[in-house]
Each structure stands twice: as structure tokens, then as C-alpha cells.
């Protein structure tokens, strides 16, 4: 009997973070696809504060928030570590994970907005990309070196979802000539077999996100009228 269950959604980059961590560790789990507009009673029970996916349930104990779940996975199953063993390197990794959490919201704001708000979000997103390019990656293949770690997983949404957002919104952010290191990293990340095999279908994701943006813009225009 599998005692690890993941409540998530196929199109969510936050759910995919947990899937990648589980797969990289080789941990068997049961995937439970949630209908986000109609959240299940279990999600409301397991995550009563934020009422969001993903939620990992291990031995009937729920763990919420994707990066916290990944740290739990890493501590519970020590094989193929995702965090460095050195305390200083581990602190640096946590710094960049927090950066990914704090600064990533600008891109999602850009996706859901228009006009001045979108332009502001675009500039904030470009500034974040510059910071990662100049200070985060260095000359390494991945953020932690030659192997994927927790920082790569935290920024993993940029390998697919960022391109989807760029296409839908009509704004180019991650250009190879401006961000050569980060651009190369997205290619390297997607080519790792475990990642490649566990990315959502690009066409399906594009269709879904087009609908999400239309709904978001429709809601904002109706609320402001």
C-alpha cells in the first residue's frame, strides 16, 4: 500500500515541483488530481488555512506549500539529496528558493493584468531575471552544480510556463541574448529525463492558460466598471 499521496493539478507548476522531487527521489506515490474550481473536502481538511494545492499526505499527515513539501521529502528520504549537505551552501539554496517565491509573483501579475499594471510587472520580472542571471547561476549547469537541486526545482516553472505566458501575453522576457546563462539553464533543465517525462503537454497548457487569462481580464474589467 502506497502511503504517499499527492493532491495537485496537472497544470500547476507548484504541483509539478513536488512531482519532480518525488520522481528524482524514486518515491512511489498516488497522484490525486484536484478540480481547482471545485476543491474537494480533503483539500479543505488538509489545508484549511490557504485551501490550496499541492498537499502531500504521508502516513495520513498532510504537508502544505510546495517548497516546504520538497524540504520534507528531502529530509524524509535522504537518497539523491536536493539540498546541499554543507550548511552555508544549504543557506544559499534557501535564499534562492525564497527569491523564487518572492519575485515569481511579478510574472503571474503580468499574466493576469493589462495596461500600466502589466508594464510594471514586466519591468519587475526583467529585473528579477537580471538578478538571477548575474548572481544566481554563475557558470554552473544547474544552480547547485552538475545535478538538479531544490533551487532548480523552485525555478523550474520558467522552463515551460514562462514561455506559455510570453506567448499568450505577447511579451518576450527570457531572451537568449539578454540572459544567456538562464536561457541555457532552461534547456538543460527540460532535457533531464525525469523532468522531460513529467512536464505538462505544451498545447494543452497553452489552451488552459488562454482561458485563465481571458477569465482574469474579464473579471477585472467587470469589477472596475
C-alpha positions, 0 to 999 in steps of 0.5 A: 500500500502506497502511503504517499499521496499527492493532491495537485493539478496537472497544470500547476507548476507548484504541483509539478515541483513536488512531482519532480522531487518525488520522481528524482527521489524514486518515491512511489506515490498516488497522484490525486488530481484536484478540480481547482474550481471545485476543491474537494473536502480533503483539500479543505481538511488538509489545508484549511488555512490557504485551501490550496494545492499541492498537499502531500499526505504521508502516513495520513499527515498532510504537508502544505506549500510546495517548497516546504513539501520538497524540504520534507521529502528531502529530509524524509528520504535522504537518497539523491539529496536536493539540498546541499549537505554543507550548511552555508551552501544549504543557506544559499539554496534557501535564499534562492528558493525564497527569491523564487517565491518572492519575485515569481509573483511579478510574472503571474501579475503580468499574466493576469493584468493589462495596461500600466499594471502589466508594464510594471510587472514586466519591468519587475520580472526583467529585473528579477531575471537580471538578478538571477542571471548575474548572481544566481547561476554563475557558470554552473549547469544547474544552480547547485552544480552538475545535478538538479537541486531544490533551487532548480526545482523552485525555478523550474516553472520558467522552463515551460510556463514562462514561455506559455505566458510570453506567448499568450501575453505577447511579451518576450522576457527570457531572451537568449541574448539578454540572459544567456546563462538562464536561457541555457539553464532552461534547456538543460533543465527540460532535457533531464529525463525525469523532468522531460517525462513529467512536464505538462503537454505544451498545447494543452497548457497553452489552451488552459492558460488562454482561458485563465487569462481571458477569465482574469481580464474579464473579471477585472474589467467587470469589477472596475466598471 
